[in-house]
Amino acid sequence: MQPDTTPAPAGKTLPANEAMLSVRGMKKVYKTDGGDIEAVRNLTFDLRAGELACLVGPSGSGKTTLLKCIAGLMAPTEGEVLLNGTKVVGPPKKMAVVFQEYGRSLFPWMRVRENVELPLKNQGVPKAERDRLVDDALEAVGLAHVPQSYPWQLSGGMQQRVAIARAVAYQPEVLLMDEPFAAVDAQTRADLEDLIRTVWKKLGVTVLFVTHDIDESVYLGQRVIILSSSPTVIQEDLDIDLPDERDQLNTRALPRFTELRHHVYEQIQLAKAGHRPAAATQA
Amino acid sequence: MKVLKGIGYALALPVILVLIWWASTLGETNFFVPTPGVLAEKFAETWFGERILSDVLPSIGRLIVGVVSAIIIGIVAGLLIGSFKWLRDLTEPVLEFFRAIPPPVLVPVLMLLMGITDGMKVVVIISGCVWPVLLNTIEGVRAIDGVLSDSAHTYGIGGWARVKYLVLPSAGPQIMAGVRQCLSIGLILMVISEMFASSSGLGFTIVQFQRSFAIPEMWSGIVVLGLIGVAMSFIFQFTERRILRWYHGLREVENAA
């Protein structure tokens, strides 16, 4: 938490050789006819390889903007994103993104299997290996029984599983998720949360999970990065010291879970009320 | 059983219309309105002979070449214009200009430039058929969903793969709507391209019958045109159902929800 060269030091940084993903002084200003809109003011943080971090913030706090910049879909106005020390200028090969709008991220003209297979096919992965990866991914998300369905024949939760399977089969080093469960019902959501923990452990992938759901962020993450309201800075970067084995009933019943949840909730309320961390107000 | 029922429905109205026509021309002596019997007789006499080879098939051939070329040109140009904004800005005024020109007025001009050839007739057909396909493709390409496009982008799907897996299927429903219009315009232009200074073809033959007061023959030619239209529509529907199976399914699910 000690200030370094950047003006808003609230996010945790690591020595360059330990960081998988680095966000450095990121600022994003949208130029519109009605004037400039500053969506993100100054963000700096690092993710270790294999870390599962949640990014939580009030609505309109530029979460999606941040994620799009990290994914290389959008260029930040200032600052940079580094993946394994290389600056991100377009979508990196070793990164996969799962979007909130499952109904609009899968190709409706392709069957489930084809959807999962497409990125691999496009990369020229040989057929035999492709089949194995697709089978494993569908198996991992519990969809081995519907490879010949079209996505729109499935429920919302199942569609999002297909999108997760597609990301898993792609074997990314970094998996970005943009409020992936915001549009599914509560029970499905709990299942999918556990699915993410399982997949993360199995693959050792680095996950950045964006959500507006405080419980979800505490339950899932090893770390929760709390964003301020717009223009966005980091409100707090919090370690989640819950046991590694988590389950919906027992973890959520732990006193420590309640404390952490309480803390994050307070911070979000502060952020909504316009409170900003000291370092950012000086900047 | 289901098939029989379908055929029954499809044929019921034509049969009723012919019956009405038959009843209302009973005892009719009007030279310009043939009875169904006379028309059927003349139809067989006129078209089941060498005219199939000399007039009908060449006309259909030009129609197919014209329509297929128009579809290919329309889709390729539409993909390009829809994908690049600068190209859209560059071509839009010119496209509006050419689109506004009714293709029949081009017939005399093209006749002078190209002579009275098959090529000229095909160009007339293309000049009218290309617009619905082109404009629909442009719109279809522009309307690609942002999230879907981002998904493809993050998985490194670009260039030709993007066109094949994302742009074409996504614009498919719009393109097919354009093709449907293109077919009916094509039939009209096929006839018109043969009405001036031609010496063969369906359009020419019908005009010829008209001028020589061979009225039942003229009517039978019109029936041939109608039948070609019906055949084209069936082929189109069959193809469209296969290509856009996903789209019809998706729509059904959306409507049921």
Contacts between the chains, C-beta under 8 A, distances in Angstrom:
chain1	res1	chain2	res2	distance
A	68	B	150	7.7
A	71	B	150	7.9
A	71	B	154	5.7
A	72	B	154	7.7
A	73	B	150	5.5
A	73	B	153	6.2
A	73	B	154	6.8
A	91	B	153	5.4
A	91	B	154	4.5
A	91	B	155	7.7
A	91	B	156	6.4
A	93	B	156	6.1
A	95	B	154	6.9
A	96	B	154	6.7
A	96	B	155	7.2
A	97	B	150	7.4
A	97	B	151	7.3
A	97	B	154	4.5
A	99	B	147	5.5
A	99	B	150	7.1
A	99	B	151	6.6
A	101	B	147	4.9
A	104	B	145	5.1
A	104	B	147	4.0
A	104	B	148	5.7
A	105	B	147	5.2
A	105	B	148	6.4
A	105	B	150	7.8
A	105	B	151	4.5
A	106	B	151	7.7
A	107	B	148	7.0
A	107	B	165	6.9
A	107	B	166	7.2
A	107	B	169	7.1
A	108	B	246	5.6
A	108	B	247	7.7
A	108	B	250	5.3
A	109	B	169	4.2
A	109	B	170	7.8
A	109	B	172	7.3
A	109	B	246	4.3
A	109	B	247	7.5
A	110	B	165	7.8
A	110	B	246	7.9
A	118	B	155	7.3
A	118	B	157	7.1
A	118	B	165	6.2
A	119	B	155	3.8
A	119	B	156	7.0
A	119	B	157	6.9
A	122	B	155	6.8
A	122	B	156	6.4
A	122	B	157	5.1
A	122	B	161	5.2
A	122	B	165	7.6
A	123	B	156	6.8
A	150	B	246	5.9
A	150	B	249	6.3
A	150	B	250	7.5
A	152	B	246	7.9
A	152	B	249	6.9
A	152	B	250	4.8
A	152	B	253	5.2
A	152	B	254	7.9
A	153	B	249	7.4
A	153	B	253	6.9
A	166	B	155	7.8
A	170	B	155	6.6
